[in-house]
Amino acid sequence: KNVLEVAEGFLENNFDEAIAGTLNNYEFDSTYQNYMLAVAQFQFEEEKEKEEEEEGCEGQNNGNIHNKIEPETQPKESGVKLDRATSLRTDETALAGMETRAKYVLVKGNDILVRSASELAMLPYEEVAHLLIKSSTCTTCTDESRSKAQNQKTFLGLLTDEYQTPIFGIDITVDTDVDTDSDSQNNSSPTSFEGCNFVNTRTSAPLLPPLENEIALHIMAYANWQRKSQYCSSCGSPLDLIHAGTAQQCSSCRAMSWPRQDPSMIVSVTSRCGEYILLARSKRHPPKVHTVLAGFVEAGEKFEAAVSREVWEETGIRVDEESVTYIGSQSWPFPQSCMIAFSATADDQQELDIDEDEIVEARWFHRDEVLKATAFEGEKVMDHEVAKTIIEADPSLPLLVPPKKVIARTLIDTWLE
C-alpha cells in the first residue's frame, strides 16, 4: 500500500526510476518486490491509457511501458548490484554452502576472462572445479610449496538478484591447472571455457557494463594485493589468507592486515572562458592519446592541495585554487589506486613548463578538437594498435581521448556538456 501511494506521485515523471527508487526504500522479499512492481506498473499503464484517450492518442504507447509483465518475467539484471556481504566473510559454513551455486570470475596475471568485449564471463562451479584442486605438479612451485599449491579463491559478494547469487573470484596462479593455447596473442583461456578468452583488464574493464566492471576491478584489486603482500610488515613472517581471501594474518605475531588503496587525484583543468582544456600525454600512452592530469596524494596532504601541486609540477600551470571542485571517484587497482576526480580552472595564458620525466607533451585544446576526438565511441584507444589504426585512417586528428566509462573521460565529457 505504501509503495502504491508513493508511486502515484510519480505518474508525471519517469516511471522506471520512480518505482525502482520507491521499492529500494523498503526491505521487501524480492518476490514480493516483483509482485508490487507488476501491480504498480499495471496501475500506471491504466492511468496512461486514460490520459492518451483523453488527448486523442488512442492506441499509442509512451515508449516506457510495454505489455503487462508478470513477476516471473521481470528482467533478471534490472537494478542488480553487488552486495559485498562483509558479514559472510568469516562464516566458513555459509561460504562452503554457496560454492556449488555460485558464479566465478577468473583472472590470470593482468588479464580477466570475458565472453565478449561487453560481457564478463561468470562461470558455474562445474566449469571451474578443476581450478580449485591443489596441484602436485606445479612447475613454478618450490618443493616446500608444491604440496599446497592452489589457485586463490576470493569471496566477492552476493548479487541482489532474486537468487542472491554468490560471486567468487579465482586468481589462476598454478600453471599446470590450466590448459592454454600458446598460439593465442592475448593469453587464451582454458580450453574447457568455450567461447571465452582472457583480455587485459586495464583496457577492457571500462567497456563492460557497470556491474561487471565493478566485479572485474574488485577481483583484480584482491588478486594484486594477494600476490604482492605475502610477508608480515611487523616481523617478516609469512602471511595466511583468511576471511575468504579478503584479509591476512601473520603466521607468527598474528597481526592482521587488509588491502590498501593509494589515493590519487585526477583533474580536468579548463580555461576560465570554458573553451579550452589542458590535456597531456604520458610516455606509456599511444601517440596522440591525451588525457587529464593525475597524480598521487602525498602523506598528510589534502586532495585539493594535491590537485594544485600536481598540475604545477607537471605543467607549470597554477590553477585557481578556489575553483577546485569534487566530481566523483573510480577504483583503479593497477596496482592499487583509487582515483578521486576534480575539476578546476586556470588562466590559459600562463606559460607551460612540462616535466619531461612525467609527461611527453601537454597543451590547451579547444572544445571543437576534443569533440571530434570523442567520435570514436567504444574503441579501445588506450591500446597502441587500436590508436595507430585510428590515426592512420584520419591523420588530421589532433588528439585521441580515453574511452567512456573511465573517470578521465567522465571529466572530459562533463566539461564538453
C-alpha positions as CSV (number, residue, x, y, z in Angstrom):
1,K,0.0,0.0,0.0
2,N,2.8,2.4,0.9
3,V,4.6,1.7,-2.4
4,L,1.5,2.4,-4.5
5,E,0.7,5.6,-2.6
6,V,4.1,7.0,-3.2
7,A,4.2,5.7,-6.8
8,E,1.0,7.7,-7.6
9,G,3.0,10.9,-7.1
10,F,5.5,9.9,-9.8
11,L,3.0,9.4,-12.6
12,E,4.1,12.6,-14.3
13,N,7.8,11.6,-14.2
14,N,9.9,8.8,-15.3
15,F,8.2,5.6,-14.3
16,D,11.1,3.2,-14.1
17,E,13.3,5.4,-11.9
18,A,10.4,6.4,-9.7
19,I,9.2,2.9,-8.9
20,A,12.8,1.5,-8.5
21,G,13.6,4.3,-6.1
22,T,10.5,3.7,-4.1
23,L,11.0,0.0,-3.8
24,N,14.5,0.4,-2.7
25,N,13.2,2.2,0.4
26,Y,11.5,-1.0,1.6
27,E,13.2,-4.2,2.6
28,F,10.7,-6.5,0.9
29,D,11.3,-10.0,-0.1
30,S,12.5,-10.0,-3.8
31,T,9.4,-12.0,-5.0
32,Y,7.1,-9.5,-3.2
33,Q,9.0,-6.6,-4.8
34,N,8.4,-8.1,-8.2
35,Y,4.7,-8.6,-7.4
36,M,4.3,-5.0,-6.2
37,L,6.2,-3.7,-9.2
38,A,3.9,-5.6,-11.5
39,V,0.8,-4.2,-9.7
40,A,2.2,-0.7,-9.8
41,Q,3.1,-0.9,-13.4
42,F,-0.4,-2.2,-14.2
43,Q,-2.0,0.8,-12.5
44,F,0.4,3.2,-14.1
45,E,-0.3,1.7,-17.6
46,E,-4.1,2.1,-17.0
47,E,-3.6,5.7,-16.0
48,K,-1.5,6.5,-19.1
49,E,-4.1,4.8,-21.3
50,K,-6.8,7.1,-19.9
51,E,-4.6,10.1,-20.5
52,E,-3.9,9.1,-24.1
53,E,-7.6,8.5,-24.8
54,E,-8.4,12.0,-23.4
55,E,-5.7,13.5,-25.6
56,G,-6.9,11.7,-28.7
57,C,-3.9,9.5,-28.8
58,E,-5.7,6.2,-28.6
59,G,-3.6,3.1,-29.3
60,Q,-0.2,4.9,-28.9
61,N,2.4,3.7,-26.5
62,N,4.5,6.1,-24.4
63,G,7.8,4.2,-25.0
64,N,8.3,3.4,-21.3
65,I,5.6,0.8,-20.8
66,H,5.2,-2.3,-22.9
67,N,2.9,-5.3,-22.3
68,K,1.8,-6.1,-18.8
69,I,4.7,-8.0,-17.2
70,E,4.1,-10.9,-14.9
71,P,6.5,-11.0,-11.9
72,E,8.5,-14.0,-13.1
73,T,9.3,-12.3,-16.4
74,Q,10.9,-9.2,-14.9
75,P,14.4,-8.6,-16.4
76,K,16.8,-10.5,-14.3
77,E,19.6,-7.9,-14.4
78,S,17.3,-4.9,-13.9
79,G,18.8,-2.9,-10.9
80,V,21.0,-5.8,-9.8
81,K,24.0,-4.7,-7.7
82,L,26.9,-6.3,-5.9
83,D,26.4,-6.6,-2.2
84,R,29.9,-7.3,-0.7
85,A,28.2,-9.1,2.2
86,T,31.1,-8.5,4.5
87,S,29.4,-10.3,7.4
88,L,29.7,-13.6,5.5
89,R,33.5,-13.5,5.0
90,T,34.1,-15.1,8.4
91,D,31.2,-17.7,8.0
92,E,33.0,-20.7,6.6
93,T,30.0,-22.9,6.7
94,A,27.9,-20.4,4.8
95,L,30.6,-19.9,2.2
96,A,31.1,-23.6,1.7
97,G,27.4,-23.9,1.1
98,M,27.5,-21.3,-1.6
99,E,30.2,-22.8,-3.7
100,T,28.2,-25.1,-6.0
101,R,25.5,-22.5,-6.8
102,A,28.0,-19.5,-7.2
103,K,29.3,-17.8,-10.3
104,Y,33.1,-17.5,-10.8
105,V,35.1,-14.7,-12.3
106,L,38.7,-15.7,-13.4
107,V,41.8,-13.6,-13.6
108,K,45.3,-14.6,-14.7
109,G,48.1,-12.1,-14.4
110,N,46.7,-8.7,-15.6
111,D,44.0,-10.4,-17.7
112,I,40.4,-11.3,-17.0
113,L,38.1,-13.9,-18.7
114,V,35.3,-12.4,-20.8
115,R,32.8,-13.8,-23.3
116,S,32.9,-10.7,-25.4
117,A,34.1,-7.1,-25.3
118,S,30.9,-6.2,-23.4
119,E,30.3,-9.3,-21.3
120,L,32.2,-10.6,-18.4
121,A,32.5,-14.4,-18.1
122,M,30.8,-15.6,-14.9
123,L,31.1,-19.4,-14.9
124,P,29.3,-22.1,-13.0
125,Y,31.0,-24.2,-10.4
126,E,31.1,-27.3,-12.7
127,E,33.4,-25.4,-15.1
128,V,35.9,-24.2,-12.6
129,A,36.0,-27.0,-10.1
130,H,39.3,-28.3,-11.6
131,L,41.0,-25.0,-10.8
132,L,40.2,-25.3,-7.1
133,I,42.1,-28.6,-6.6
134,K,45.5,-28.5,-5.1
135,S,48.3,-29.2,-7.6
136,S,51.1,-31.7,-7.1
137,T,52.7,-30.9,-10.4
138,C,53.1,-27.2,-10.3
139,T,56.1,-26.2,-12.5
140,T,56.7,-22.8,-10.7
141,C,56.5,-24.0,-7.1
142,T,59.3,-24.9,-4.7
143,D,59.3,-28.3,-3.0
144,E,58.0,-26.7,0.1
145,S,55.0,-25.0,-1.5
146,R,54.2,-27.7,-4.2
147,S,52.0,-29.8,-1.8
148,K,49.7,-26.9,-1.1
149,A,49.8,-25.0,-4.4
150,Q,46.3,-23.9,-5.3
151,N,44.7,-21.1,-7.3
152,Q,43.4,-18.5,-4.9
153,K,39.6,-18.2,-4.5
154,T,38.1,-15.0,-3.1
155,F,34.6,-14.2,-2.0
156,L,33.4,-11.1,-3.7
157,G,29.8,-10.9,-2.5
158,L,26.2,-11.6,-3.5
159,L,24.2,-10.2,-6.4
160,T,21.0,-8.5,-5.4
161,D,19.0,-10.7,-7.9
162,E,16.2,-12.9,-6.8
163,Y,18.6,-15.8,-6.3
164,Q,21.1,-13.8,-4.2
165,T,23.8,-15.3,-6.5
166,P,27.2,-15.7,-4.8
167,I,30.2,-14.4,-6.7
168,F,33.7,-15.7,-6.2
169,G,36.9,-14.7,-8.0
170,I,39.7,-17.2,-8.9
171,D,43.3,-16.0,-9.5
172,I,44.9,-18.6,-11.7
173,T,48.5,-18.8,-10.4
174,V,49.2,-22.6,-10.8
175,D,50.2,-23.1,-14.4
176,T,49.5,-26.8,-14.7
177,D,45.9,-26.4,-13.7
178,V,45.2,-24.5,-16.9
179,D,45.4,-25.9,-20.5
180,T,46.1,-22.8,-22.7
181,D,46.6,-22.4,-26.4
182,S,50.0,-20.9,-26.8
183,D,49.2,-19.6,-30.3
184,S,46.8,-17.0,-28.8
185,Q,48.1,-13.5,-28.7
186,N,46.2,-12.5,-25.5
187,N,46.8,-15.4,-23.2
188,S,43.9,-17.7,-24.2
189,S,41.5,-19.2,-21.8
190,P,41.4,-22.8,-20.6
191,T,40.1,-24.9,-23.4
192,S,37.1,-26.0,-21.4
193,F,35.8,-22.4,-21.4
194,E,34.4,-22.5,-24.8
195,G,33.6,-19.0,-26.3
196,C,35.7,-17.2,-23.7
197,N,39.1,-15.6,-23.7
198,F,41.4,-13.6,-21.5
199,V,41.8,-9.9,-22.2
200,N,43.8,-7.1,-20.5
201,T,41.7,-5.9,-17.5
202,R,43.0,-2.3,-17.6
203,T,41.9,-1.6,-21.2
204,S,38.9,-3.9,-21.3
205,A,37.1,-3.5,-18.0
206,P,35.9,0.0,-18.8
207,L,34.0,-1.4,-21.8
208,L,31.9,-3.7,-19.6
209,P,28.5,-2.8,-18.1
210,P,28.8,-1.0,-14.7
211,L,28.1,-4.1,-12.5
212,E,30.5,-6.3,-14.4
213,N,33.1,-3.5,-14.4
214,E,32.8,-3.3,-10.6
215,I,33.2,-7.1,-10.3
216,A,36.2,-7.1,-12.6
217,L,38.0,-4.3,-10.7
218,H,37.0,-5.9,-7.4
219,I,38.7,-9.3,-8.1
220,M,41.7,-7.6,-9.8
221,A,42.3,-5.5,-6.7
222,Y,42.3,-8.5,-4.4
223,A,44.4,-10.5,-6.8
224,N,47.1,-7.8,-7.0
225,W,47.2,-7.5,-3.2
226,Q,47.3,-11.2,-2.5
227,R,50.2,-11.7,-4.9
228,K,52.3,-8.8,-3.6
229,S,51.5,-8.9,0.1
230,Q,52.9,-12.2,1.4
231,Y,55.1,-11.3,4.4
232,C,54.2,-9.5,7.7
233,S,55.4,-5.9,7.7
234,S,56.0,-6.1,11.5
235,C,58.1,-9.3,11.9
236,G,58.6,-10.6,8.3
237,S,56.9,-14.0,8.8
238,P,54.6,-15.4,6.1
239,L,51.0,-14.2,6.0
240,D,48.0,-16.5,5.9
241,L,44.9,-15.5,3.9
242,I,41.7,-15.6,5.9
243,H,38.2,-14.3,5.7
244,A,37.6,-15.8,2.3
245,G,40.7,-14.2,0.8
246,T,39.8,-10.6,2.0
247,A,42.3,-10.3,4.9
248,Q,45.6,-11.7,6.0
249,Q,47.1,-12.7,9.4
250,C,50.7,-13.2,10.3
251,S,51.6,-16.8,11.0
252,S,53.9,-15.7,13.8
253,C,52.8,-12.4,15.6
254,R,49.2,-12.8,14.5
255,A,49.0,-9.2,13.2
256,M,46.1,-8.6,10.8
257,S,46.3,-6.7,7.5
258,W,43.8,-5.8,4.8
259,P,44.1,-4.5,1.2
260,R,45.0,-0.8,0.9
261,Q,44.2,1.7,-1.8
262,D,46.6,4.5,-2.7
263,P,44.6,7.7,-3.1
264,S,45.2,9.6,-6.4
265,M,43.8,12.8,-7.7
266,I,42.7,13.3,-11.3
267,V,41.6,16.7,-12.6
268,S,40.3,18.4,-15.7
269,V,41.8,21.9,-15.9
270,T,39.9,24.2,-18.1
271,S,40.3,27.8,-19.2
272,R,38.4,30.5,-17.4
273,C,36.4,31.2,-20.5
274,G,35.4,27.5,-20.7
275,E,36.5,26.9,-24.3
276,Y,39.8,25.2,-23.7
277,I,41.0,22.2,-21.6
278,L,44.5,21.3,-20.6
279,L,45.4,17.7,-21.7
280,A,48.7,15.8,-21.6
281,R,50.2,12.6,-23.0
282,S,52.5,10.4,-20.9
283,K,55.2,8.0,-22.1
284,R,53.0,4.9,-21.7
285,H,50.2,6.3,-23.8
286,P,49.8,5.7,-27.6
287,P,50.7,8.6,-30.0
288,K,48.1,11.4,-29.9
289,V,46.2,9.9,-26.9
290,H,45.9,12.8,-24.4
291,T,44.1,12.8,-21.1
292,V,43.6,14.9,-18.0
293,L,46.3,15.3,-15.3
294,A,46.6,12.9,-12.4
295,G,49.0,12.1,-9.6
296,F,49.3,10.5,-6.1
297,V,48.2,12.3,-3.0
298,E,51.2,12.8,-0.6
299,A,51.1,11.7,3.0
300,G,49.2,14.3,5.1
301,E,48.1,16.2,2.0
302,K,44.6,17.3,1.3
303,F,43.1,16.3,-2.1
304,E,42.6,19.9,-3.2
305,A,46.2,20.7,-2.3
306,A,47.4,17.7,-4.3
307,V,45.4,19.0,-7.4
308,S,47.2,22.3,-7.3
309,R,50.6,20.7,-6.6
310,E,50.4,18.1,-9.3
311,V,49.2,20.4,-12.0
312,W,52.0,22.9,-11.2
313,E,54.7,20.2,-11.1
314,E,53.7,18.6,-14.4
315,T,52.8,21.6,-16.5
316,G,53.9,24.8,-14.7
317,I,50.2,26.0,-14.6
318,R,48.8,27.5,-11.4
319,V,45.1,26.6,-11.0
320,D,42.5,28.9,-9.4
321,E,42.6,27.2,-6.0
322,E,39.0,28.3,-5.1
323,S,37.8,26.6,-8.3
324,V,38.8,23.0,-7.3
325,T,35.5,21.0,-7.2
326,Y,35.0,17.3,-6.4
327,I,33.4,15.4,-9.3
328,G,33.5,11.7,-8.4
329,S,35.7,8.6,-8.0
330,Q,36.7,5.4,-9.5
331,S,38.6,2.3,-8.3
332,W,41.7,1.7,-10.3
333,P,43.6,-1.4,-9.0
334,F,46.6,-1.1,-11.3
335,P,48.1,-1.8,-9.0
336,Q,46.1,-0.4,-6.1
337,S,44.8,3.1,-6.7
338,C,41.5,4.9,-6.1
339,M,41.1,7.9,-8.4
340,I,39.4,11.0,-6.8
341,A,38.2,13.3,-9.6
342,F,38.1,17.1,-9.6
343,S,37.6,20.0,-12.0
344,A,39.4,23.3,-11.8
345,T,40.0,26.4,-13.9
346,A,43.2,28.3,-14.7
347,D,44.5,31.2,-16.8
348,D,45.3,29.6,-20.2
349,Q,47.7,32.4,-21.0
350,Q,50.3,31.1,-18.5
351,E,53.4,29.6,-20.0
352,L,53.6,25.8,-20.0
353,D,56.7,24.3,-18.3
354,I,56.4,20.5,-18.8
355,D,58.0,17.9,-16.5
356,E,59.5,15.7,-19.2
357,D,60.1,12.9,-16.6
358,E,56.3,12.6,-16.2
359,I,54.8,13.6,-19.5
360,V,55.8,13.9,-23.1
361,E,53.6,16.8,-24.1
362,A,50.7,19.0,-22.9
363,R,48.7,21.8,-24.4
364,W,45.4,23.6,-24.3
365,F,42.8,22.0,-26.7
366,H,39.7,23.8,-28.0
367,R,36.4,22.1,-27.4
368,D,35.9,21.5,-31.1
369,E,39.1,19.5,-31.3
370,V,38.1,17.4,-28.2
371,L,34.6,16.9,-29.5
372,K,36.0,15.4,-32.8
373,A,38.2,13.0,-30.8
374,T,35.1,11.7,-28.8
375,A,33.6,10.3,-32.1
376,F,35.4,7.0,-31.5
377,E,32.9,5.5,-29.1
378,G,33.6,2.1,-27.8
379,E,37.1,2.0,-29.3
380,K,39.9,0.7,-27.0
381,V,42.1,3.7,-27.9
382,M,44.4,3.1,-25.0
383,D,45.6,0.0,-26.9
384,H,48.6,1.1,-29.1
385,E,47.5,-0.9,-32.1
386,V,43.9,0.4,-32.0
387,A,45.2,4.0,-31.6
388,K,47.6,3.6,-34.5
389,T,44.8,2.3,-36.8
390,I,42.5,5.3,-36.0
391,I,45.3,7.8,-36.7
392,E,46.2,6.1,-40.0
393,A,42.6,6.3,-41.0
394,D,42.4,10.0,-40.2
395,P,45.9,11.7,-39.9
396,S,44.2,15.1,-39.4
397,L,43.0,14.1,-35.9
398,P,44.7,16.5,-33.4
399,L,44.3,14.0,-30.5
400,L,42.5,10.9,-29.1
401,V,40.9,10.7,-25.7
402,P,40.3,7.9,-23.3
403,P,37.2,5.7,-23.8
404,K,33.9,6.1,-22.0
405,K,33.4,4.7,-18.5
406,V,36.8,5.7,-17.2
407,I,36.9,8.6,-14.8
408,A,39.2,10.6,-17.1
409,R,36.7,10.5,-19.9
410,T,33.9,11.4,-17.5
411,L,35.8,14.6,-16.6
412,I,36.2,15.4,-20.3
413,D,32.6,14.7,-21.1
414,T,31.4,16.7,-18.1
415,W,33.3,19.7,-19.5
416,L,32.0,19.3,-23.0
417,E,28.4,19.1,-21.8
